[in-house]
Amino acid sequence: MNLPTEVRYRPYADWTADEIKHIEENVAKSPWHATYHLEPKTGLLNDPNGFSYFNGKFHLFYQNWPFGAAHGLKQWVHTESEDLVHFTETGVKLQPDNPHDSHGAYSGSAYPIDDKLFIFYTGNVRDENWVRDPLQVGAWMDKDGNIEKFDQVLIQQPSDVTEHFRDPQIFVYQGQFYAIIGAQNLNKQGFIRLYKAVGNDVHNWELVGDLDFGGTGSEYMIECPNLVFVDGKPVLLYSPQGLDKSELNYDNIYPNTYKICQAFDTEKPALLGASEIHNLDYGFEAYATQGFNMPDGRALIVSWIGLPDVDYPTDQYDYQGAMSLVKELTLKDGKLYQYPVAAMAELRGQAENLADKAQTNNTYELEVTVKANSKAELILFADKDGKGLSLTVDTENGQVVLDRSQAGQQYATEFGTSRSCQIDNHDITLNIFVDKSIVEIFVNKGEKVFTSRVFPDTDQTGITVKSGSISGTYYELNY
Ligand code: FRU
């Protein structure tokens, strides 16, 4: 939603209790609240931040402007989880209350060090002429959730980057702390800069160089770069804004992409043997995905189900955005798979064979199969005439197509109303997680993924097998 700058950057303390109450009441009126996905209490949720394991729990923060569905003065809201499925908001927040983050506590990452969680983030600072100074800053969170910001700036804006320099991700490689930062050079090309912590002291970062990952610079900015290791292979996840479509075909306003690499050369510095660039997700919205490696080596990721510069039907209710399910990354035959963590299966309740259903509560999982050499169309969020969110699986022609043109409120239609991906001609399994206004579809246990919002009309609650043969199980999900 387009709101004037004065509103978006109004100091938090100036919002009155009455105004906040009004916003909360408005949020509560929405018919589209998710059940088992994390949403902001109020306002806009964007990037996942600080995803980590610390003090025996998982921590996941999110970027938030709490006063409406717009990108304003951002803070970090903290949630924690024991199982990566149930997240509790604790109210601990990293607020933009300091000269080093005066215009927003922007995205970043976290890593446990001794008995504290180190938070590495971008302080968005603007001067009186609205000139931006992006600062990379730090904070500790203790076991009780108290935040102590560092006094000093950890990394200043280098002279060879524009104001677009942000989203530090800290990671460990061979016992050494590194950080990568998304950047734009003076020719307006996106790139990634690598730093290392001198003596492994997170107060002291030195430049290593620009990370060669086989990028072309066709994008104008790389947001939220993340390096995770899957079976020892570096996998780079990133959001290259403006990427040339001759390099990668994508339909969303901005893509979220990845490369699988063979080795990390810390000296050059380079990701050696980088694959071609791939779409991480084929749905209508998934962005700013953040990942980290667990102490046991597992690579976990979570995505913002939303996109920058897009208005959503929930904006009228003063909120926007949701967090995806947490997905585990694996490699099979050199391909990247993403699949919800095993604990998600514990939500499965009563099961029945898939058949047309006039009414569901739009909160369920389907596990279905479409045979090789066939074509089937399934309608989710179906009304009595069978209109809704259409999913066509055509194994013969090797395509999965998701079409939301008949599903409730339309938005962002300038980017098209369908999304598709290629598949091989064999039996295809689909795990489809439906949650009121969210659908996450995992093709072949995560070989391809479609993450999307859909804002159904009130009578769009059914499931219809429109054509072809598709069989499987409908599971109620109990959250
Ligand atoms: C990505 C992003 C980040 C930035 C944050 C601000 O969506 O633009 O680059 O740190 O959002 O909320």
Residues whose N, C-alpha, C, O or C-beta is under 5 A from the ligand:
A	BS01	FRU	D47 Q63 K74 Y106 S107 R166 D167 E223 C224 A288
